[in-house]
Structures are given as C-alpha cells and as structure tokens.
C-alpha cells in the first residue's frame, strides 16, 4: 500500500511541476492527489475508524494553516483596497534595481523573524506587485523574498512553524536559536543576494500611479489608519500566541475581526455602493482562492505520507544509512523542499529523545536552520514559496532554473558557517 501512495504522490507532484505543459491547474492536481492518497490508505486498512480519526486529526492542523493564510491574505487585500501600501511606496525613493533588491530582501529577512515567513511573503509580494512591473524582473524580487523570508524565519522561535514546534517541544530555547542561527541564516540570505544583485542593472520603470484617482478612492487618514492597524494586527499574532498558547490562526482571525469592525466604522456614513470596495466582503472576493485550495491539496497529500509512516520510514532510512549527524540534518533540510518540513521535523522529534540530544543541542539547532531554509530550494518546498507562487503566478520551472541554484548555495554556505561555529563554540 505504501508504495502505491508514494507513487500517486510522485505523479501528482509531477503534474504540479508540469502545470503549464499539461495545462491543468496545479490546485486541481494537488486536490486529486491528496484525496487519492487517503482513499488508497483507507481502502487497504483493516481499521477504517483509525484512518478516519487520523484524517480528522491531520485536518485540524491543516485547517489552522489554511485559516491563517485566509486571514492574512484578507488583511493584506483590505490594506490594498484602501491603497495602504502607498504609505510604504512613498518612502521608497530609489528606482535602482540593485538597491531595491537589497531593501526588499533585508526587510523580508527582519520582518519574517517578527511575524513569520508566510505572512511576510504575502505582505512583501503584495508590495512588489504594486511597485515593480513584470518586465522589470518582478519574479526575481519575489524569489528573493521567498529565500529571505525562510532565512529570517529560521533564526526566530516564532518565524517558522518548525522552529515553533521545536520550541514547544523543548528541543530549543529562544535565546539558543537566536544566538546560534542568526549568523548562518544571514549568510544563507547574503550569498544569493550578492549574486543576484550583480545581475540587476539599471532602474525599474515605476508603475503608473494615478494620485488623483487614489485621492478620490481614499483619504490620507483612511490609508494610514488601515495600513497601521493592519500591520499592528499582523505583528500581534505571535504575541497573542505566546501569551495565550492558542494556535496562530486564532490571533489572525482576531486581527481580521478587529479590522472588519474598524473599517465598517470608518465608512459607516457612505452608502452601500461607495463603501463596498472598502469592505471585507470585497477583500475576500479578491483573495486568491485557488492558491488556498492548492495549499490544502498539498498538505492533505503530505499528511497521508505522514499517517502511513512513509516519512518516518524515510527518516529511519537516513539514520541507518548515513552515520554522520551533520549530513543527516542537511539531507532532511533538502528533503523539506520536496515535502513539507512540518511532518519531517515531527518525525525527527519522535525518533530522537531529549535524553539523547538535550535542549539546545547542536543537533536540534542545526535541524531548525536546515528545515527552515532548505525549503527555499524549490518553490513548493515552503509555505512562503507556495504563497508567492500563487500571488505572482510563478512557474515551478522558472524558479528551478533561475533561483534554485542560488538558494542551494546560500543553504550550503549557511550550513558550513553553522558547523564552523560549532567547532569554535
């Protein structure tokens, strides 16, 4: 049974990769793959109730990610509907492609550690769409946002789902991960950034912004108020999680609810037609729903691999056949670009105990870095990549040809720095 499920997953993965060749939307391929994997699992199981229970358990975690994604995308669309990003665009004066790449990448790196890599990618890619035209290399900037967001999330206990899992599981501490992973993560960003910035020449052609039309649509007060309230809501999500211990999507939904009330109050004097484009209903219509369904299909597929033990067997295989600790962790990091890093880290947590590797042991810290940044190697290897893929319609093979090699170089460089730091520390 396991090999049939693995085969279905591989075929579905290939269909996603060749989306533009076969002309079938990746969301449909992902959904079919996910449902087929679970169908094969339950039809070949002697305990149907157990399989159903496993599916509902997995769906609980998946739903949390999807609601988080839906909430974040709605908040961003609501800011955009009020032309809130003009607040940032007015501050970015440079048109130099190289300088702009550095500004966007460094902001993404820092912001990801405070928010998380998924939310940061949604915000920054939305900003890129407002700032840079397609002909000016918009996809290159989006690709660097993915690398920067994943690198920024790897050194923060709230920057990536996997670092949060390791923190909750007491494998790492906030001070431990920041102290050891910050420099390697920065190297992981700087290597591809230095290379790609050398390829960037000239200036971007600024997208036409009709100031008169913007002023008619929203007032300066409305733009600034919605932008700052939206940003505070996004920044409050990790704080909410830390103090309440509720999942992040609860904080995101709370923020969305607050913005909903505030925008209703701001526009309460307008008639229904005028205030419709400033409403949450309007923002929800603009949210890229196929991308959310694609995310659902991918996560359901991977949850089937986890529930059937395929990922655990893979982790055991690595342990039995690769004796070097560093090589094992780096391999797990690269595998996270093919399958989601969350079940991989969960399987690793189950395989190795705190008695074997105590809190803040190099093994756990290195695992946080590798699984956090390894997903940048492929566009569907991380939540940040999947979000960018949907927002800017990035092709799997375009990313593979243009970004993957630089992401791998950054990943390897950061890993070598991590190992060197271990020797000195």
Protein Blocks (a to p, Z undefined) as FASTA:
>chain_A
ZZmmmmmmmmmmmmmmmmmmnopafklmmmmmmmmmmmmmmmmpcblmlmmmmmmmmmmm
mmmmmmmmmmmmmmmmmmmmnommmmmmmmmmbfcfklmmmmmmmmmmmmmmmmmmklmm
mmmmmmmmmmpcfklommmmmmmmmmmmmmmmmmpcklpfklmmmmmnomacfklmmmmm
mmmmmmmmmmmmmmmmmmpgcjdddddddfklmmmmpcfklmmmmmmmmmmmmmmmmmmm
mmnopafklmmmmmmmmmmmmmmmmmmmpcfklmmmmpmklmmmmpcfklmmmmmmmmmm
mmmmmmnommmmmmmmmmmmmmblklmmmmmmmmmmmpcfklmmmmmmmmpcfklmgghi
aklmmmmmmmmmmmmmpmklpfklmmmmmmnopafklmmmmmmmmmmmmmmmmmmmmmmm
mmmZZ
